[in-house]
Amino acid sequence: MSTYVTVINGRFVDEKDAQVSVLDHGFLFGDSIYEVVRTVQGKLFGARQHLKRLHASADALGLRLPLMDEQFIDLLREMHRRKPGSESYLRVIVTRGVGELDLHPASCTSPTVIGIAKPLPQWPAESYSRGAKVILAGVRRNPKNATDPAIKSGNYLNNVLAIVEARAAGAAEAVMLNVQGHVTECTTSNVFMVQGGELHTPDLGEGLLAGVTRSFVLELARKLSLRCHERAISASELLAADEVFITSSTRDIMPVAAIGDMALRHSPGPVTKRLMEAFKTVLLDPSNLIA
């Protein structure tokens, strides 16, 4: 039995029968956007925030969303209901749709909506108790005046190259620098560091995705009276940090034990531990959940 549930334009189909046209511009040119929503105790976590970002991505591409927010919510609910197991990873993709074999999207008259559900990934327990290994990737993050990383699009080739580099080095993630050499984010997660008991994370202007979990962590840190700085961070500063952790919808808060061959001072450190414990309340906050 497949662990995937797939739906295309409202029609649920078996994974082996899930097909889109070879002339879909999402397939041809990566002309698509997506979001991933997870469940917590069977409820959609942070779905409103993810849909808000989906709208922002669509607006940036001039792409019309064919569903209203409540229709997206209903789709996510149904994907979760049909998936075997308990907690879900729910991906919704909106492509430009089928058109001519031409870069210009004028011939694409109807966007394609694809849903894919699978069990929520379970990261190794050791990654939380002792910390994960990451690397500084050689491939650079796209600059904002190219394909803006703030758009959660299907254009992921530089992230693919970076994660291949990471896995070849035995690392779980790759920290990507921008063309100025400043820290941006990892391939599928945001990065934070702690120095002198204060929290630092790259400013959105450095060229990174405004992670939903990143926003929750920043809000949580302020509630805990932790000083937070969103700013430019050099690679050398990251390597010299007291603590480093990464965040994403599937990882929550994951401490980093080493960057390449260099072990960090603390993993997980006291600030990271405090945030990890407090984040449990964010996950269970009814205002962040949709049944």
C-alpha positions in Angstrom: 0.0 0.0 0.0 1.4 3.4 -1.0 2.2 5.9 1.8 1.3 8.7 -0.6 -2.1 10.3 -1.3 -2.2 12.3 -4.5 -4.9 14.7 -5.9 -4.8 16.6 -9.1 -7.4 19.4 -9.8 -9.7 18.0 -7.1 -9.5 14.4 -8.2 -7.9 11.9 -5.9 -5.9 9.3 -7.9 -3.6 6.4 -7.0 0.1 7.5 -6.9 0.9 5.5 -10.0 -1.9 7.2 -11.9 -1.0 10.8 -10.8 0.0 12.5 -14.0 0.2 16.0 -15.4 0.7 17.0 -19.0 4.3 17.3 -20.4 3.2 20.7 -21.5 2.4 21.9 -18.0 4.6 24.9 -17.4 5.3 23.8 -13.9 7.0 20.7 -15.4 8.6 22.5 -18.3 9.9 25.6 -16.6 9.4 25.3 -12.8 6.7 27.9 -13.2 4.9 26.9 -10.0 4.6 27.6 -6.3 4.0 25.4 -3.3 3.5 25.2 0.4 3.9 22.4 3.0 1.6 22.1 6.0 2.1 19.6 8.7 -0.4 18.2 11.2 -0.2 18.3 15.0 -2.5 15.8 16.8 -4.3 15.5 13.5 -4.9 19.2 13.1 -3.4 21.6 10.5 -0.6 23.6 12.0 0.1 27.1 10.8 -2.1 26.7 7.7 -3.3 30.3 7.6 0.3 31.5 7.7 1.2 29.1 4.9 -1.7 30.2 2.8 -0.7 33.9 3.3 2.7 33.0 1.9 1.2 31.1 -1.0 -0.7 34.3 -1.9 2.5 36.3 -1.7 4.3 33.8 -4.0 1.4 33.8 -6.5 1.3 37.6 -6.5 5.0 37.8 -7.2 4.6 35.5 -10.2 1.3 37.0 -11.4 -0.2 33.6 -10.9 -4.0 33.3 -10.3 -4.9 31.0 -7.4 -7.9 28.9 -8.6 -9.1 28.1 -5.1 -10.3 30.2 -2.2 -8.5 29.8 1.2 -11.3 27.7 2.7 -11.1 25.4 -0.4 -7.4 24.9 0.2 -8.1 24.2 3.9 -10.8 21.6 2.9 -8.3 20.0 0.4 -5.6 19.7 3.1 -8.1 18.2 5.6 -9.2 15.6 3.0 -5.6 14.8 2.1 -4.8 14.2 5.7 -8.0 12.1 6.2 -7.1 9.8 3.4 -3.5 9.3 4.3 -2.7 6.2 6.3 -1.0 6.8 9.7 -1.2 9.6 12.2 0.6 12.9 11.5 0.9 14.2 7.9 3.2 16.1 5.6 0.8 17.9 3.2 2.2 19.6 0.1 0.0 21.8 -2.2 1.5 22.8 -5.6 -0.1 25.3 -8.0 1.4 25.4 -11.4 0.9 27.9 -14.3 -0.9 25.1 -16.1 -0.8 23.6 -19.5 0.2 25.8 -22.4 2.4 26.1 -25.5 6.0 25.1 -25.5 7.0 28.7 -25.0 8.4 30.6 -22.0 5.6 33.2 -22.0 2.7 32.0 -19.9 -0.1 33.7 -22.0 -1.2 30.3 -23.4 -1.7 28.9 -19.9 -5.4 29.5 -19.2 -6.0 27.2 -16.2 -3.6 26.6 -13.3 -3.0 23.1 -12.1 -3.5 22.3 -8.4 -1.7 19.2 -7.1 -1.8 17.8 -3.6 0.6 15.2 -2.2 0.3 13.8 1.3 2.7 11.5 3.1 3.5 10.6 6.7 5.3 13.4 8.6 9.1 12.7 8.4 10.6 11.5 11.7 14.1 12.9 12.1 16.7 11.0 14.1 16.3 11.5 17.9 20.0 12.1 18.1 19.7 15.2 15.9 17.7 16.8 18.8 19.6 15.3 21.7 23.1 15.9 20.4 22.6 18.1 17.3 22.9 17.6 13.5 25.8 18.3 11.2 25.5 20.9 8.5 28.0 22.3 6.0 28.6 25.7 4.3 27.5 25.0 0.7 29.7 26.0 -2.2 26.7 26.9 -4.3 25.3 30.3 -3.6 21.6 31.3 -2.9 19.9 33.0 -5.8 20.0 36.8 -5.4 16.8 38.7 -4.8 17.0 40.4 -8.1 17.1 37.0 -9.9 14.6 34.3 -8.7 13.7 35.9 -5.4 14.1 33.3 -2.6 11.1 34.9 -0.9 9.0 33.2 -3.6 8.4 29.5 -2.6 8.6 28.3 -6.2 9.4 25.1 -8.0 12.8 26.5 -9.0 14.9 24.6 -6.6 18.0 23.5 -8.6 20.5 25.4 -6.5 19.0 23.9 -3.3 19.2 20.5 -5.0 22.9 21.0 -5.7 23.5 22.2 -2.1 21.8 19.3 -0.5 23.7 16.8 -2.7 26.9 18.5 -1.5 25.7 18.2 2.1 24.8 14.5 1.9 28.1 13.7 0.2 29.8 15.3 3.3 27.6 13.2 5.7 25.6 16.3 6.7 21.9 16.8 7.2 21.7 20.3 5.8 23.6 22.9 3.9 23.8 26.5 4.9 23.7 28.7 1.8 25.5 32.0 1.4 24.4 34.9 -0.8 26.6 36.4 -3.5 28.0 38.8 -0.8 29.1 35.9 1.3 26.4 36.4 4.0 24.4 33.6 5.5 20.9 33.3 4.1 19.2 29.9 4.9 19.6 26.2 4.5 18.1 24.2 1.6 14.8 23.6 3.3 15.2 25.4 6.7 16.1 28.7 8.3 19.1 29.2 10.4 19.6 30.9 13.8 22.7 31.5 15.9 23.2 32.4 19.6 26.0 34.7 20.7 26.3 36.0 24.2 22.9 34.7 25.1 21.3 36.7 22.3 19.5 35.4 19.2 20.6 36.3 15.6 19.2 35.3 12.3 19.6 36.6 8.7 17.5 39.5 7.8 15.0 38.8 5.0 16.8 41.4 2.9 19.7 39.0 2.6 17.7 36.8 0.3 15.8 34.0 2.0 12.3 32.6 2.5 10.3 34.0 5.4 9.9 30.6 7.1 6.6 30.1 9.0 8.5 28.3 11.8 11.1 31.1 11.7 8.3 33.6 12.4 7.0 31.5 15.3 10.5 31.2 16.8 11.1 35.0 16.6 7.7 35.6 18.3 8.4 33.0 20.9 11.9 34.5 21.6 10.4 37.9 22.3 7.8 36.4 24.7 10.8 34.8 26.5 12.5 38.2 26.7 15.4 37.0 24.5 17.0 39.8 22.5 16.6 39.1 18.8 18.6 40.5 15.9 17.7 40.2 12.2 20.8 41.2 10.4 23.6 40.3 8.0 25.6 37.4 9.3 29.0 36.4 7.9 30.1 32.8 7.5 32.9 33.5 10.1 30.4 34.7 12.6 28.3 31.6 12.2 31.3 29.4 12.7 32.2 31.3 15.9 28.7 31.2 17.4 28.0 29.7 20.8 24.9 27.9 19.5 23.3 27.3 16.1 20.0 25.7 15.2 17.8 25.3 12.2 14.0 25.6 11.9 11.4 24.3 9.5 7.8 23.0 9.4 9.0 19.4 9.7 12.0 19.8 11.9 10.6 22.4 14.4 13.8 23.5 16.1 16.9 21.3 15.5 20.2 22.1 17.1 23.4 22.0 15.1 26.4 20.2 16.5 28.9 20.9 13.8 29.4 23.0 10.7 31.6 20.9 8.4 34.4 19.5 10.5 34.1 22.2 13.1 32.2 21.4 16.3 30.2 24.2 17.9 30.7 25.1 21.6 27.3 23.9 22.7 24.8 21.5 21.1 22.1 21.9 22.1 23.0 25.0 24.1 21.0 26.6 26.9 19.1 29.1 24.7 18.3 26.4 22.1 17.1 24.1 24.8 14.9 26.8 26.2 13.3 27.5 22.8 12.9 23.8 22.0 10.9 23.3 25.2 8.9 26.4 24.8 8.1 25.6 21.2 5.9 22.7 22.3 3.4 25.2 23.5 3.4 26.9 20.1 2.6 23.5 18.4 -0.3 23.0 20.7 -1.7 26.5 20.8 -5.3 26.3 19.5 -4.9 29.6 17.6 -2.3 27.9 15.4 -4.4 24.8 14.7 -7.3 24.0 12.4 -9.2 20.8 13.0 
